[in-house]
Amino acid sequence: MENLISIVVPAHNEEKNLGEFIGQAAAAVKKITNDFEIIIVDDGSTDGSLAVLKQQKVKFTQLKIIRMRRRCGQTAAIMAGFELAKGKIVVVLDADLQQDPADIAKLIKPIIDDQAEVVSGRRQKRKHSIFIKLIASFERWFNRIFLGIKLYDTAVSPNAYKRIVLTDLNLYGEMHRFLVPILFWRGWRIVEVPVAHYPRKFGQSKYKATKAVGGFLDLLIVKFWQDFSSRPIRLFGTIGLWLMLIGGLIGLEEAARKLIFHLSIYNRTLPLLAAFLAIVGIQFLILGILADIMVRIYYQNKPEDLVEKIIE
């Protein structure tokens, strides 16, 4: 168990790919060690994926199957796999055969050599559509400019992670796509290694424009989480104080106009603006306090249990 390697694979409707993938993955890891486990997370598949997995379970004793109660998304599937994984090193791959299991050795080497805790696979000559490539290019630029991450490819797979970096990790939504930046912010060493990328043989890509939009919104959440997750009052409180200060200065100016210079403020909008800014500022302060309370409750509660069954 000390040198166990865990392969976590989220899958949705990959019936035609799973058999070949599991065979390739097992063969690749056996060249490294016989102490491994392959964890396939069936994310509510509606095809024959579960039946294929049960058949493969007979062939490969190292195979473990997680069946989600419904389609929960890649983030929830990966988190379920992380929770079950017991390996010292955890590798995440896709089941669509676009990634080469033979690259596992390349991915785990920097961790074994103590050069990094996270290894990000840089996909070479990606076999995606032009649309996906454009989205990926924009995401890469946005990651570098907005998040300060200078890695070329920050996708969650194909990657390798030292077990310790996954401790106390809680992802949601489409946050799996920013796991590498999150770990970077936590101070872990990250290196990139080139990996192969192939065209999809069977099935269709699950990546859609709506996911890209959702991903960018999640990116904003990641940035907020990076800077203000533990104390949101610092963001909302700062905004509230500035609004109150501006409102107060405008109010003082209008008061001086009326009381000192005896000028009329009748029909002037600045007094209303001062009151409005002060009220909004107070609301931001209250919002910051409530957000602080919600964050504390969030850290105290466990995520929803979405696993239907585990077959070991």
Summary of the structure (lengths in Angstrom):
residues: 312
radius of gyration: 25.2
end to end distance: 15.5
largest distance: 92.3
contacts: 971
relative contact order: 0.13
helix: 52%
strand: 15%
